[in-house]
């Protein structure tokens, strides 16, 4: 009921997660990223504790592969879970338990990993990886391109209703965390539209948090 990717931008060191599902508010339960550490998607009969656990392990010095291996031996019910991770070196790892739902599969390359369950076909994750690697520009643009590629390849077996995109970069909070929690239209396109509005303002929002004295004007009535 979900397809996603985790990715690292080799040029900037930013990390991102993008995800879509037939379930409501998928990004609220399944997307995790930490600046300077990595990104994780935890999906398929989701356990929201797994994302922070993998990030903690990678922050402690483990590679994505070692962190996922540790999780496989320490977490309960891993046969029901699907967990994707990318670390600060661009190394990726995926765990897909044998009880993942429907057609499930995965694909990865340096700096990007994708996985899904209840898919329309087994080619979707590779299409997502190829979509990310074939795109250019800001990591947010590349995440959107990858999700569109996955949807074009078939996406989920049924219609998707929620989607999200999270990006982290140098600060302790996500510099972008855009979501469509439920729609009868395409949630990926709704996130893409929100990204086009948010992208030009991203740096200004970070600057306002770090030092509002030198931040751009707010662009609201009465602002001088």
N, C-alpha and C positions, 0 to 999 in steps of 0.2 A: 504494500500500500504506500510505498515511499521510494523516491529516487533522489540521490544527493551527490554532492562532491565536496571534498575538502581540498584546499589548494594553498600554495605559497607562491608569492611573486618573487622570482629570483632577483629582480632588479632592485626592489624596494625593501624586501623582507616582510612585507605585509602578509597576513594570513586571512583566509576567507572560508566561509561555509555557505553553500546554497542548497536548498532542499525544497521538495514539493510532495504533497500527499493528498489522498482522498479524505484523510482525517482532518478535523479542525485544528488550527493553531499548531501545526507540526513544528515550526521553528522554535516555539516556546519550550518544547520538551526535548528537542533532538540536536540543537546546534550549540557548539562550544568552541571558543577560541581564546587564546591568551597571547598578548603581544610578546614577541621574543621567544615564545615557547612552541606554539603549534596550533592546530585546529583539529577538532574531532566532531564526527557525526555519530550519534548513538540512536539506532532505529530498530524497527521490527519488534513489536511487543516491548516497548521502550522501557528501559531503566534509566531515569535521568541522573543517577549517581555515577554512571560509567564515564560520561564525558569529563567531568571534573577529576575523576580518578586517573584517567589516562593523562590529562594535562599535568596533574601533580607528579606523576611518574616521569614524564618527559622533562618537567622543570627540575626534577631531582637528578637529571643526567642520563636517563635512559633514552635510547632511540625509539622511534615509533614502533619498530618491530619488537624491540625488547619490552616496551610498555604493553603492547597488545598481548605478547606472550605471558607476561606477568598477570594480566587480567584474566587470561584463559585458565590460569591455575588457581586464582584467588576469588573470583566473582562467582556468584550462584547463577544457575539457569542460563549459562552462556550458550547452550544449544538453541535457545530462543532468540538470541541477540545478534544484531549486525552492527559492527563498530568500525569506523574508518578513521585513520589518523595520518597526519603529516607533521613532521618535526622541523626544527630549525635548520637542518641540513638538507631539507627537501626530500628526505626519505619517507616512504609511505608504507603503511601496513593496513590490512583489513582482516577482520574476523567475521565470518558469516556462519552462524550456527546451522546445523542440519535441519532444524525445525523452523527456519525462515520460511515465510509464507509464499505460496504460489511459485511462479518462476522467479528465481533469485540468482543473481550473479554479481560479478565485480570486475573492475579493471583498474589498473594504475600505471603510472609512469613517474619519472622524477617530478616532484613538486605537485602532483595531483593524483587523487584517488577517487573513484566513484563506485557506488554500490546501490542496489535496489532490490526490492521484493514486491511480489504481486505485479510483476512487470508484464507489459504486452508481449515482450520477447527478450531473449537473452542478449541482444546486441545493444541495448540501451546504455549500460555503463560505459562501454567502449566508445560509443558515440559522444557521450558527455566528456570523456577524457580527450578525445580528438577535438571536440569543440573548444575546450579550454586551450589546448596546445595550439590550435589553429587561429585563435583570436589574438588581438593585440590591444595595447592601451592599458588603462587602469585595471587593477584586478577586479573591480566591480563590473566593468564592461565584459571582462573575460568570463566571470562567473555567470552573468546573464546569458552570454553566448553559449556557454556550455549547457545550461538548463534548457535553452531553446533547442539545442541540438538533440538533447535527450528526449524532449517532447516530440520533435519531428521524427525521431527514430521509433516512436511508438509510445514512450512514456509508461505510465501505469496501465494496467489492464482495463481500468475504468477511468472516469473523469477525475481530475485532481481539483481540489477545492481550497487548499491553503498552500502557502509558500513563504520562504523567507531568505534573507541574505544578511550575513554578519561579516564585518571586516574589522580587524584589529591592526594597530600600528603605533608602536612606541609608548602609548599611554595605557593606563590600567583599565580603561573602559573601551567598549567597542566604538570606533569612529563612525561606523554605520551599522544600524540594526533595523532593517526594513522588513515589514511583514504584511502579508495579507492572511488574516486568520480564517476567513470563510468567504467564498463567493461562488455564484453559479456561473460566472465567466472564467476566464483563464487567470489563475492567481499569479502565474509567472509573469504574465504581461502587466499585471497590476504592480508587482514589485519592480519590474523594469521601468514603468512609468514613474514610480516614486523615486527610483534611482536617478533618473534624468533630472528631477527637481532637486534632489539632495546633493548630488555630486558637485555642483559648482559651489555649494555652501559648506562642504565637509571641512575644509581647512579652517574656515572662519569659526565654525563651532568649536573646534579644538583650541584655537587661539583664544576665544572668549573664556574657556575654562582655565587655560594656563596663565593668561594675563589680559584681563579685559581692558586695561588702559591702552593697549595697542591693537585692540581688535577692530575689525571693520564695523561700520554702523549697522544697526539692526534692521534698517529698512522698513520700519513701521511708522505710522502717523505720529508726529510729534518728535521723532528722532532727529537730532541735529547732526 
